[in-house]
Amino acid sequence: MSHEAQILEVAELSFEYRPGAPVLRGVSLAAATGKLLCILGPNGSGKTTLLRCMMGTLRPGGGWVGLNKRPLREHSRRGLARLIAYVPQFPASAFAFSVREIVLMGRFAQMGMLGLAAGQDRAVARQAMIMTETLQFADRTLEELSGGEAQRVMIARALAQQPRVLLLDEPTSHLDIKNQLAIYRMMVRLAHDWPMAVVCVSHDVNLAARFADELVLMRDGRVVAGGPPAEVIRADVLRETYSVEVSLVDAGSGVPIVVAQ
């Protein structure tokens, strides 16, 4: 990862919801434009809290988050919304709106004082729907869509912000295998073909290892290991991260398949 490509940097980050109970302990990592970074680890390891610190909704107790070489706190809320987009684990409750309206909501930070969508906003929203293969759902509501389709709509809304960084919190956690693969392939396309860094929190070691450019493994609020999948997916690292014995199966791709014992 070249230093010049880094757009979102985390250095020695610490955070606690209540005194004496740290959730993040000296976390450092960097997300680069053109790369898919997946953050892995067991429940309670601090992954979602880290994501919220990276998007600015939580203020760390120590360390810092930098965006475009400036501390996050120096960016305005509107400025952050123009640079960072977030896709939550569960699609938002927006059943009364059409898919087209939901995706246009992603343009809010780009709109003028009156908050009215212009032709450029509609064009960007349309392109986001084309990229996520949701244009055919434009006149439907979320309740008419499957889980995988609804998740793609949420990604389209995030893309409509035209962000430099896209953060996703377990985007495949409730999807079937076909939709899981579709979402991961989409994240790869967005990272590689659009000028953005994509950061995904995931529980699926094998999918993340197959598609990500970089992995970060966390446990108890700390980074256990980070780097390309071929370097991180090792039995000793996974044992330390998840406290389980694993077998590594050669898949012929340079990154082994992990089988828990």
N, C-alpha and C positions, 0 to 999 in steps of 0.2 A: 504494500500500500504506500503510494508516494505521499510525502508530507503535503505537497501542493493540492492533492485531491481531497484532503480531509476538510469536511465542512462542519461536522458536529463533533466536538471533543469533550470528553468527560475526564476530569483529573482529580484523583484523590477524593471522590465524592462520598460524603457521609450524610445520613438522614435517620431521624428517629421520630416516630409519632408521639411518643411520650418519653420523658427523661429516663435515661438508664436502660432503654430497650432499643438499641440500634438496629435498624433494618438494612442500611447500607453502610459498609465499612471500607472506606478507602478505595472505591471503585474507579478504575481508569480504563478508558477505551476510546476509539475513534471510529466514526462512520465516514466513508468516502463516497464522493460522487461516482456513479457508475458501478457501485458495489451493493450486493445484498448481504447484510450482516444479520445473522440470527443469534439471539440470546437464549440459551438453554439453561435448565436447572430444575430441581425438584420444587414442589409447592413450598412457599414460604422462603424462597431464596432471595427475594427482593426484586424479581424481574419487572413486575408491573410498577412497583414504586420507582425503579430506575427509569422506566419509560416516562412516567409522569414528571420526574425531575427533568428529563431531557426535553419535554415539551413545555416546561415552565409552569405547570399547574401546582407543583410542589417546590418549595424553596429549600435547598439543601442546608444542613447545619454546618457543613464544612466542605472544602473543595469548591470546584466550580464547573459549570457547563458553558462551553463556548460555541458560538454559532458565527461562521464567517469571521473567525479570529477576534470576535468581541464577546464578552460575557453576556449570557442570556439576559441578565437583569438590565442591561443597557438597551435592549430592544423594547419598543412599545408593544402592547398587546396586539394592536393591529398589524404592526410590523412582523411579529412572530407568526400571526395567522397567514401572512403572505409567504412565509418561508417554511413553516412546519405544518404538516397535515397529519391528523391522527384518525385511525380507524379502530374503534373499540371492539371488544371481544363479541359483543352482542349488537346486532343492528339497532339503531335508535328507534324509539317509538314515534313513528311518523306515518301511521297508517292512513291518515286522512289526506295525505298529499300524494300526488302522482310521482312516479320515478323522475320525470323531467323536472318537477318542482324541487324534489329532494336534491338532485344533482346541482341545480341552480343555486341552492342554498350555499354550496361551496364557494360561490363567487362573492359572498357578502363582503369579505375584506377587500375585494378589488373594486366594488361598486362605488359610485359617487355619494354625495351627501344625502340624497333622497333614497338611496338603497334600491333603486329601480334597475332591473336588468336591461342592458343595452344589447345591440346586435352582437358585439364582441363577446359578451358574457354568454349569450346563447350558443355562439359558435364554439367557444371553449367547452361548454357543457356537452354539446353534441359530440365533440371529439373525444371527450372523456368517456362518454357512453359507447362510442365506437371501439375505443381501446379496451374496454371491459366487457364488450359484447352484451351490453344492456340496452342498446338503442331500441331493440324490438319490444322492450317492456316500457317504453317512455310514457305511455298513457295509462299504465296499470298502477295499482297501489302496492305497497310492500306485502300486505296480507294476501295478495294474489300470487306471490312468488314463493319459490322454495327457499330453503336456508342458504344454499349456495348462490342462488340468483340474488337474494337480498344482500348477501355479503359483497357481491360484485358491485351492487348499487352503492354501498357505502364506500367502496374503493373509488368508484367513479366520482362521488361527491368530493372525496379528498383530492382527487386529481384535478378537479375543476378549480381548486385553489391555486393550481400551478406552483406547487411547493418545490423547494430545493431538497427537503427532507420529508420522507413518508414514514411514519411510525405506525406499526400494526401490532395489536395485542391479541395473540393467539387467534389469528384469522381463520384457522381451519379446525378449531377445537370441536365443533359440533357438525362437521360435514362428513359425507361419505368419501370413499377413496377417490372416486372420479373427480369430485369437486375439490378435494385436497390437492390433487395433482394440478388441477386447473389454476387454483389460486397461487401455488408455488411457481408455476410456469409464468403466470402473469407478473408476479413480483420480480422474477428474473428479467422479463422483458422491460418492465418499468425502470429497473436499475440500470440495465445495459443500454437501452435505446432512448430513454428520456434523461435529461440532465438532472438527475436527483440521486440521493442516497436513500436506500430502503433499509429500514431496521425493523426486524420482526421478532417478537417474543414468541417462543414455541415450546411445546412439550414433546414434539415428535423428533427424536434424535436422527432417525434415518432419513426423513424427508429433508430436514434442515441440512444434514451432511451432504445429501445428494445435490441440492440446488444452491446453497449459499456459497458466496465467495469467501466469507470470513465467519467464524463461529466464536462466541464467547460463552464459556460455561461458568455458572455461578452456583455457590452454595453458601448459606448462612450470611448473605449480604456481601460476599467477597467474590472476586474473580478467581476461579481455579485455573483456567487456561484460556488462551485466545490465539487465534491465527487461522490459517487455511484448514479446511476440514481434514485433509490428509495428515496434518501435523497434530490436530487436536483429538481426533477419534482414535484413542489408544485405551487399552484395557485399564491401565493404572489410573489414567485421568478420569475415566468414567466411573471407576470404583470409588475414587475420592469424591466425585461429585454426587453420585446417587446412592452410595453405600450398598451396592449390589454387585454380585459377580456377573461378568458378561463374557460372551464369546464373540469374536470378530470373524465374520465370514467374508472371504475374498469374493467381491462381486465383479472383479475384472475392470473396475473403473478407477482404481487408485484410492478409493475410499471404501473401507469395509462396511458390511452391514452389521449392525449391533443386535445381538440376541441376548436378552437377560436370562440369567439362569435361576 
